[in-house]
Amino acid sequence: MRKEKRGGKDVEKRESMWDVYLRRGMSRRSFVKGCVALTSLMGLSTDMLPKVVEAAESKPLPVVIWIHGHECTGCDESFIRSGAPLASDLILTQIALEYDHLLAAACGEPFEAHLEKTIETYKGKYILAVEGAACTKDSGVYCMSGGHTFTETLRRAAANAAAVIAYGTCAVSGGIQAANPNPTGSSGIAQFVGKTPLVNVPGCPPIPEVMTGVVMHVALFGTIPPVDGSGQPKQFYGNRIHDTCYRRPFFDAGMFAESYDDAGSKAGWCLYKLGCRGPETYNSCGNLRWYQGMSYPIQSGAPCIGCSNAHFWDDGAMSERLPKFAYPIGDVDKIGAAIAGVTAVGVAAHAAASVVQRNKHRAEKAKENGEQVTK
Amino acid sequence: MKHVVIDPITRIEGHLRTEIQVDEATGKVTDAISSGTAWRGLELVMQDRDPRDAWAYIQRICGVCTSAHALCSLRAVEDALGITIPKNAHYIRNIMAATLTVHDHVVHFYHLHALDWVSPVEALAADPVAAANLQNTVLGAYRLPLHAPGTSNTEAYDHDFPKASPQYYAELKDKLKAIVESGQLGIFSANWWDHPDYKLLPPEVHLMAVGHYLEMLDKQRELVTPHVIFGGKNPHPHYVVGGMPCSVSMQDGNAPVNTARLDIVDRAINLGRTLANNFYIPDVLAIGSAYVKAGRVDGGGLAKTRVLGYGAYPIEPSAGTQNGGFFQNLLVRCNGVVEDFGKGLAAAKIYEINEADFNDPAVFTEGVEHAWYEYPEKGPKDRNPWDGVTSPKYTGPKDGSATEWKALDEGGKYSWLKTPKWRGRVCEVGPLARYIIVYAKAQKGMLSEPTWAEKMMLDQIAAVSKVLALAPEVWLPTMVGRTAARALDAQLAAEVNKFFFDKLIANIKAGDTRMANAEKWDPSSWPKEAKGVGLYEAPRGALSHYIVIKDGKTANYQCVVPTTWNACPRDAVSGHGAYELAMMDTHVGIPDKPLEIARVVRSFDPCMACSTHMFNAAGEKIRVFTTDPYAGIKVDE
């Protein structure tokens, strides 16, 4: 293990991404290429490239500890589906994934000892990724691992982390097991995180490149990405799916699929009347899409179920339209019926819907101007 | 005698703990515990939900075998409501299923299982020239180029073929060396790399396999693009009761499915075929045959005694489960139970599984003798899922406290998994079970006019028997056999995928573009009360979902899941479950480094979140008994 002098003490030298590229005999060109990929991945303009290169040269390879509560491993699976960076590149050259139940070679006692050692060695410097909800009922006995409760491990690992990433709706707000009647008293992890900065990355699961993008932002810039009032990275959760949806013109024109597989459905019209939750859901499905632009549920003909929304499992039957249980979006039935006045009514209905969006942006702008979100 | 705990077992889905008693002198495991250590209560969450949404909720049981529970749930709901789905939707669901199986098996072998066999540390001693030669030898000796007859071949050449150049291996070796020397091993940290089992294979095999580990990590994401096209995303693609949401139209550029979209699906199916044929099968046979030559034919356990399957891939849309439509329409008739296969074909007993077994409440039951639940004192010891009762009763460990365990209580309750039974007996399920059942049925003349898929399975078994120079009843029910059967299952699923893709194209070509049957979408068209069963051969084995619908809502939902069959706790009458017996059937070389135990457990591809959510949604008030060390004994009602 390499050592370096810091504060008069021998400490373990942590390698930057550039060190790793050097050691592994990779060219400067491939290094810069890697930075370009990251720059665009993180939604930054190419003007930012020098900053990304600088950050990657000087920042040590981030140590990541990934722990699992009440979950289904769908978030891990999404993470390894990332197209850029590829999972192999990510875990071998860009982060040091020291603890993760899905991919780690080790198990049992030596693996648990390695967790303790990693927490101790990289105290205050590692990123804690958490997948799954925190089970709170009956002292948390419904979620045990390594012989102790998940919540105990979570509390300890979070207290010593530089930042915590809550991956997926379960870690952010409890997810499926927290749905009514929540038999195990499950919740999001926030209450166990303490004062450590927390980034919320909801979705069931989140989009692969959103997952890798968030951890890379922390790694490269040394800060958590700019977040909104609910701790969600703005670059990925700043827009409603409705506002970035390629089917949006059909909504505005009042052209809707009325049932599955009808003529409107075949023609790719708006799925609002089938229960689409796009108008209330903040996520990157409309702009990034899944598999680097290949599709997202709406593009495949399926209404959005709002999986990045807190407690979406309890937001009524999925076939129910938004006005039945959430804020009003206008009377879309009138839009569909009044063919003659399609444009006028459509625009009016839409103006009402957009107020929510505009207000949200306005509030955030004010916040940005007033206080820099640095955590 | 030494007590050895492995907790957590990693490279699996969810939370699993094992404990063994091992005789240090002989390496014999005299007792073994398999414990699911988390419980989420998802079936209770299903209570009162819209049955049309059940697939979405219950799909969240598992994100690794994503779609398995959604597809099984759709079958259960459609069985209850008497819905027959359009052909296009049916073929696409089979493509979703086959795609999942190929992907799940590839990821299991390379990313969840491979590091039990191969080591990046051993790879450092490899000679790159010899590694390149070895790759060629492996391809020459172990490829099994079997295909579904008459299916389309849309690939000009095998786009995905293993690299076999010395330069490639030299670079790979250098990179591994740099990682190992850095001391920061990341995912390779803290394993028992000095275990002598890693010396069973030459260094070149280690180098080749680590290369494939990385390549497959990049390729696996491309295998699931059919889920993204037809379901909008992966993990957790979208479905709809009555068909599929992805309407097809060749007239509109905005249609979810058109020619360009189908081409993406075809590309992924081709990829699955070539990865299975050029990487997965040759790698598994190369490694497996080395283990067999070293005398490692243990770890079979319950597979030798009893295996169970429900049947896979209904060829055309079936009219339901309870009326038997499902069983008359199967591409793979692995519906059955085979007992005593380990004693040889002559001694093996075969029982057919069909609708009668699901209509008779005595056939499939679950017990809670060693599970953290209790049944009412009055009533049967084992209960049918229709009649399931789940009242959690957490009793803590034998040694330690409720929240800090040292040793679990093998004499009492020790797992969140119930014990599922067929006619009062525990069974092993999974790809190995499917292969044993089809093989035994065929040999005993119980498969009239075998389908192409069944013939392919028999050809696969014959080819592997030749490679290993062992009879099927010897090599199949072993740890190596379980891992090899999964590879064969992946190859079969890749062909099944192409078979249904061709059917889909032919059907659209014939002018049928229907994708969803909306006749019974409106709950007012449903009977006041209905019940349904869905059956599905998931990557890990036989899966069943049971639903009761009352007044348009879900009144009860139960799942009996492959990993529950395999990882279940013991039972006084039937004995140990499959994990426990497999551990007891495995020799342990170094008790402090029980690599063999982790390996044999991983040969089942554990999926704990699937198995431990067991809960009945009949609406009973849950009673939880806790032994909180701070609060004393508490009864929370």
HADDOCK unambig.tbl for C-alpha pairs under 7 A between the chains (distance, minus, plus):
assign (segid A and resid 1 and name CA) (segid B and resid 182 and name CA) 5.79 0.50 0.50
assign (segid A and resid 1 and name CA) (segid B and resid 183 and name CA) 4.97 0.50 0.50
assign (segid A and resid 23 and name CA) (segid B and resid 178 and name CA) 6.56 0.50 0.50
assign (segid A and resid 24 and name CA) (segid B and resid 175 and name CA) 5.44 0.50 0.50
assign (segid A and resid 24 and name CA) (segid B and resid 178 and name CA) 6.26 0.50 0.50
assign (segid A and resid 70 and name CA) (segid B and resid 40 and name CA) 6.68 0.50 0.50
assign (segid A and resid 72 and name CA) (segid B and resid 14 and name CA) 6.90 0.50 0.50
assign (segid A and resid 72 and name CA) (segid B and resid 60 and name CA) 6.43 0.50 0.50
assign (segid A and resid 72 and name CA) (segid B and resid 61 and name CA) 5.91 0.50 0.50
assign (segid A and resid 72 and name CA) (segid B and resid 62 and name CA) 4.45 0.50 0.50
assign (segid A and resid 72 and name CA) (segid B and resid 63 and name CA) 5.03 0.50 0.50
assign (segid A and resid 72 and name CA) (segid B and resid 609 and name CA) 5.94 0.50 0.50
assign (segid A and resid 73 and name CA) (segid B and resid 13 and name CA) 6.21 0.50 0.50
assign (segid A and resid 73 and name CA) (segid B and resid 62 and name CA) 6.75 0.50 0.50
assign (segid A and resid 73 and name CA) (segid B and resid 63 and name CA) 5.21 0.50 0.50
assign (segid A and resid 73 and name CA) (segid B and resid 64 and name CA) 6.20 0.50 0.50
assign (segid A and resid 74 and name CA) (segid B and resid 62 and name CA) 6.78 0.50 0.50
assign (segid A and resid 74 and name CA) (segid B and resid 63 and name CA) 3.59 0.50 0.50
assign (segid A and resid 74 and name CA) (segid B and resid 64 and name CA) 5.92 0.50 0.50
assign (segid A and resid 74 and name CA) (segid B and resid 235 and name CA) 5.97 0.50 0.50
assign (segid A and resid 77 and name CA) (segid B and resid 63 and name CA) 6.96 0.50 0.50
assign (segid A and resid 77 and name CA) (segid B and resid 64 and name CA) 6.55 0.50 0.50
assign (segid A and resid 77 and name CA) (segid B and resid 235 and name CA) 6.88 0.50 0.50
assign (segid A and resid 78 and name CA) (segid B and resid 235 and name CA) 6.20 0.50 0.50
assign (segid A and resid 81 and name CA) (segid B and resid 221 and name CA) 4.89 0.50 0.50
assign (segid A and resid 86 and name CA) (segid B and resid 218 and name CA) 6.29 0.50 0.50
assign (segid A and resid 87 and name CA) (segid B and resid 217 and name CA) 6.72 0.50 0.50
assign (segid A and resid 87 and name CA) (segid B and resid 218 and name CA) 6.60 0.50 0.50
assign (segid A and resid 88 and name CA) (segid B and resid 214 and name CA) 5.92 0.50 0.50
assign (segid A and resid 88 and name CA) (segid B and resid 217 and name CA) 6.22 0.50 0.50
assign (segid A and resid 88 and name CA) (segid B and resid 218 and name CA) 6.45 0.50 0.50
assign (segid A and resid 96 and name CA) (segid B and resid 186 and name CA) 4.86 0.50 0.50
assign (segid A and resid 97 and name CA) (segid B and resid 186 and name CA) 4.68 0.50 0.50
assign (segid A and resid 97 and name CA) (segid B and resid 187 and name CA) 5.71 0.50 0.50
assign (segid A and resid 98 and name CA) (segid B and resid 186 and name CA) 4.33 0.50 0.50
assign (segid A and resid 98 and name CA) (segid B and resid 187 and name CA) 5.67 0.50 0.50
assign (segid A and resid 98 and name CA) (segid B and resid 189 and name CA) 6.83 0.50 0.50
assign (segid A and resid 99 and name CA) (segid B and resid 187 and name CA) 6.79 0.50 0.50
assign (segid A and resid 101 and name CA) (segid B and resid 10 and name CA) 4.82 0.50 0.50
assign (segid A and resid 101 and name CA) (segid B and resid 11 and name CA) 5.83 0.50 0.50
assign (segid A and resid 102 and name CA) (segid B and resid 10 and name CA) 6.10 0.50 0.50
assign (segid A and resid 102 and name CA) (segid B and resid 11 and name CA) 4.41 0.50 0.50
assign (segid A and resid 102 and name CA) (segid B and resid 12 and name CA) 5.99 0.50 0.50
assign (segid A and resid 102 and name CA) (segid B and resid 13 and name CA) 6.95 0.50 0.50
assign (segid A and resid 103 and name CA) (segid B and resid 11 and name CA) 5.49 0.50 0.50
assign (segid A and resid 103 and name CA) (segid B and resid 111 and name CA) 6.62 0.50 0.50
assign (segid A and resid 103 and name CA) (segid B and resid 112 and name CA) 6.69 0.50 0.50
assign (segid A and resid 103 and name CA) (segid B and resid 187 and name CA) 6.26 0.50 0.50
assign (segid A and resid 104 and name CA) (segid B and resid 10 and name CA) 6.76 0.50 0.50
assign (segid A and resid 104 and name CA) (segid B and resid 11 and name CA) 6.46 0.50 0.50
assign (segid A and resid 104 and name CA) (segid B and resid 187 and name CA) 4.44 0.50 0.50
assign (segid A and resid 104 and name CA) (segid B and resid 188 and name CA) 6.20 0.50 0.50
assign (segid A and resid 105 and name CA) (segid B and resid 115 and name CA) 6.05 0.50 0.50
assign (segid A and resid 105 and name CA) (segid B and resid 187 and name CA) 6.05 0.50 0.50
assign (segid A and resid 105 and name CA) (segid B and resid 188 and name CA) 5.25 0.50 0.50
assign (segid A and resid 105 and name CA) (segid B and resid 189 and name CA) 6.85 0.50 0.50
assign (segid A and resid 105 and name CA) (segid B and resid 191 and name CA) 5.77 0.50 0.50
assign (segid A and resid 106 and name CA) (segid B and resid 189 and name CA) 6.62 0.50 0.50
assign (segid A and resid 106 and name CA) (segid B and resid 190 and name CA) 5.53 0.50 0.50
assign (segid A and resid 106 and name CA) (segid B and resid 191 and name CA) 4.09 0.50 0.50
assign (segid A and resid 107 and name CA) (segid B and resid 6 and name CA) 6.94 0.50 0.50
assign (segid A and resid 107 and name CA) (segid B and resid 7 and name CA) 6.98 0.50 0.50
assign (segid A and resid 107 and name CA) (segid B and resid 8 and name CA) 5.98 0.50 0.50
assign (segid A and resid 107 and name CA) (segid B and resid 9 and name CA) 5.40 0.50 0.50
assign (segid A and resid 107 and name CA) (segid B and resid 10 and name CA) 5.34 0.50 0.50
assign (segid A and resid 108 and name CA) (segid B and resid 6 and name CA) 4.35 0.50 0.50
assign (segid A and resid 108 and name CA) (segid B and resid 7 and name CA) 4.42 0.50 0.50
assign (segid A and resid 108 and name CA) (segid B and resid 8 and name CA) 5.02 0.50 0.50
assign (segid A and resid 108 and name CA) (segid B and resid 9 and name CA) 6.10 0.50 0.50
assign (segid A and resid 109 and name CA) (segid B and resid 6 and name CA) 6.78 0.50 0.50
assign (segid A and resid 109 and name CA) (segid B and resid 7 and name CA) 6.96 0.50 0.50
assign (segid A and resid 110 and name CA) (segid B and resid 190 and name CA) 5.89 0.50 0.50
assign (segid A and resid 111 and name CA) (segid B and resid 190 and name CA) 5.92 0.50 0.50
assign (segid A and resid 114 and name CA) (segid B and resid 190 and name CA) 6.43 0.50 0.50
assign (segid A and resid 138 and name CA) (segid B and resid 626 and name CA) 6.77 0.50 0.50
assign (segid A and resid 141 and name CA) (segid B and resid 402 and name CA) 6.98 0.50 0.50
assign (segid A and resid 141 and name CA) (segid B and resid 403 and name CA) 6.06 0.50 0.50
assign (segid A and resid 142 and name CA) (segid B and resid 38 and name CA) 5.06 0.50 0.50
assign (segid A and resid 142 and name CA) (segid B and resid 39 and name CA) 5.28 0.50 0.50
assign (segid A and resid 143 and name CA) (segid B and resid 37 and name CA) 6.27 0.50 0.50
assign (segid A and resid 143 and name CA) (segid B and resid 38 and name CA) 4.22 0.50 0.50
assign (segid A and resid 143 and name CA) (segid B and resid 39 and name CA) 6.47 0.50 0.50
assign (segid A and resid 144 and name CA) (segid B and resid 37 and name CA) 5.32 0.50 0.50
assign (segid A and resid 144 and name CA) (segid B and resid 38 and name CA) 5.84 0.50 0.50
assign (segid A and resid 145 and name CA) (segid B and resid 7 and name CA) 6.68 0.50 0.50
assign (segid A and resid 145 and name CA) (segid B and resid 8 and name CA) 5.86 0.50 0.50
assign (segid A and resid 145 and name CA) (segid B and resid 15 and name CA) 6.17 0.50 0.50
assign (segid A and resid 145 and name CA) (segid B and resid 37 and name CA) 6.74 0.50 0.50
assign (segid A and resid 146 and name CA) (segid B and resid 7 and name CA) 4.64 0.50 0.50
assign (segid A and resid 146 and name CA) (segid B and resid 8 and name CA) 5.00 0.50 0.50
assign (segid A and resid 147 and name CA) (segid B and resid 7 and name CA) 6.84 0.50 0.50
assign (segid A and resid 147 and name CA) (segid B and resid 404 and name CA) 5.49 0.50 0.50
assign (segid A and resid 147 and name CA) (segid B and resid 405 and name CA) 4.65 0.50 0.50
assign (segid A and resid 147 and name CA) (segid B and resid 406 and name CA) 6.81 0.50 0.50
assign (segid A and resid 148 and name CA) (segid B and resid 403 and name CA) 5.49 0.50 0.50
assign (segid A and resid 148 and name CA) (segid B and resid 404 and name CA) 4.76 0.50 0.50
assign (segid A and resid 148 and name CA) (segid B and resid 405 and name CA) 6.49 0.50 0.50
assign (segid A and resid 149 and name CA) (segid B and resid 403 and name CA) 5.86 0.50 0.50
assign (segid A and resid 177 and name CA) (segid B and resid 40 and name CA) 5.73 0.50 0.50
assign (segid A and resid 177 and name CA) (segid B and resid 41 and name CA) 6.72 0.50 0.50
assign (segid A and resid 177 and name CA) (segid B and resid 42 and name CA) 6.06 0.50 0.50
assign (segid A and resid 179 and name CA) (segid B and resid 45 and name CA) 6.26 0.50 0.50
assign (segid A and resid 180 and name CA) (segid B and resid 45 and name CA) 5.94 0.50 0.50
assign (segid A and resid 181 and name CA) (segid B and resid 45 and name CA) 6.18 0.50 0.50
assign (segid A and resid 182 and name CA) (segid B and resid 45 and name CA) 6.99 0.50 0.50
assign (segid A and resid 183 and name CA) (segid B and resid 41 and name CA) 5.77 0.50 0.50
assign (segid A and resid 184 and name CA) (segid B and resid 40 and name CA) 6.34 0.50 0.50
assign (segid A and resid 184 and name CA) (segid B and resid 41 and name CA) 6.95 0.50 0.50
assign (segid A and resid 205 and name CA) (segid B and resid 235 and name CA) 6.88 0.50 0.50
assign (segid A and resid 260 and name CA) (segid B and resid 245 and name CA) 6.33 0.50 0.50
assign (segid A and resid 260 and name CA) (segid B and resid 516 and name CA) 6.38 0.50 0.50
assign (segid A and resid 260 and name CA) (segid B and resid 518 and name CA) 7.00 0.50 0.50
assign (segid A and resid 261 and name CA) (segid B and resid 247 and name CA) 5.36 0.50 0.50
assign (segid A and resid 261 and name CA) (segid B and resid 515 and name CA) 6.09 0.50 0.50
assign (segid A and resid 261 and name CA) (segid B and resid 516 and name CA) 5.78 0.50 0.50
assign (segid A and resid 265 and name CA) (segid B and resid 247 and name CA) 6.37 0.50 0.50
assign (segid A and resid 266 and name CA) (segid B and resid 247 and name CA) 5.15 0.50 0.50
assign (segid A and resid 266 and name CA) (segid B and resid 248 and name CA) 6.06 0.50 0.50
assign (segid A and resid 266 and name CA) (segid B and resid 249 and name CA) 5.77 0.50 0.50
assign (segid A and resid 266 and name CA) (segid B and resid 255 and name CA) 5.21 0.50 0.50
assign (segid A and resid 267 and name CA) (segid B and resid 252 and name CA) 5.70 0.50 0.50
assign (segid A and resid 267 and name CA) (segid B and resid 254 and name CA) 5.76 0.50 0.50
assign (segid A and resid 267 and name CA) (segid B and resid 255 and name CA) 5.25 0.50 0.50
assign (segid A and resid 268 and name CA) (segid B and resid 254 and name CA) 4.74 0.50 0.50
assign (segid A and resid 268 and name CA) (segid B and resid 255 and name CA) 4.96 0.50 0.50
assign (segid A and resid 268 and name CA) (segid B and resid 256 and name CA) 6.74 0.50 0.50
assign (segid A and resid 290 and name CA) (segid B and resid 233 and name CA) 6.00 0.50 0.50
assign (segid A and resid 295 and name CA) (segid B and resid 228 and name CA) 6.16 0.50 0.50
assign (segid A and resid 295 and name CA) (segid B and resid 229 and name CA) 6.38 0.50 0.50
assign (segid A and resid 295 and name CA) (segid B and resid 232 and name CA) 5.42 0.50 0.50
assign (segid A and resid 295 and name CA) (segid B and resid 233 and name CA) 6.93 0.50 0.50
assign (segid A and resid 296 and name CA) (segid B and resid 232 and name CA) 4.19 0.50 0.50
assign (segid A and resid 296 and name CA) (segid B and resid 233 and name CA) 5.69 0.50 0.50
assign (segid A and resid 297 and name CA) (segid B and resid 231 and name CA) 6.20 0.50 0.50
assign (segid A and resid 297 and name CA) (segid B and resid 232 and name CA) 3.73 0.50 0.50
assign (segid A and resid 297 and name CA) (segid B and resid 233 and name CA) 6.30 0.50 0.50
assign (segid A and resid 297 and name CA) (segid B and resid 238 and name CA) 6.67 0.50 0.50
assign (segid A and resid 298 and name CA) (segid B and resid 232 and name CA) 6.89 0.50 0.50
assign (segid A and resid 299 and name CA) (segid B and resid 232 and name CA) 6.58 0.50 0.50
assign (segid A and resid 299 and name CA) (segid B and resid 256 and name CA) 5.86 0.50 0.50
assign (segid A and resid 300 and name CA) (segid B and resid 229 and name CA) 6.18 0.50 0.50
assign (segid A and resid 300 and name CA) (segid B and resid 230 and name CA) 5.81 0.50 0.50
assign (segid A and resid 300 and name CA) (segid B and resid 231 and name CA) 5.89 0.50 0.50
assign (segid A and resid 300 and name CA) (segid B and resid 232 and name CA) 4.92 0.50 0.50
assign (segid A and resid 300 and name CA) (segid B and resid 246 and name CA) 5.12 0.50 0.50
assign (segid A and resid 300 and name CA) (segid B and resid 256 and name CA) 4.61 0.50 0.50
assign (segid A and resid 301 and name CA) (segid B and resid 245 and name CA) 5.15 0.50 0.50
assign (segid A and resid 301 and name CA) (segid B and resid 246 and name CA) 4.73 0.50 0.50
assign (segid A and resid 301 and name CA) (segid B and resid 247 and name CA) 6.53 0.50 0.50
assign (segid A and resid 301 and name CA) (segid B and resid 256 and name CA) 5.63 0.50 0.50
assign (segid A and resid 302 and name CA) (segid B and resid 238 and name CA) 6.38 0.50 0.50
assign (segid A and resid 302 and name CA) (segid B and resid 245 and name CA) 5.30 0.50 0.50
assign (segid A and resid 302 and name CA) (segid B and resid 246 and name CA) 6.94 0.50 0.50
assign (segid A and resid 317 and name CA) (segid B and resid 50 and name CA) 6.02 0.50 0.50
assign (segid A and resid 318 and name CA) (segid B and resid 53 and name CA) 6.50 0.50 0.50
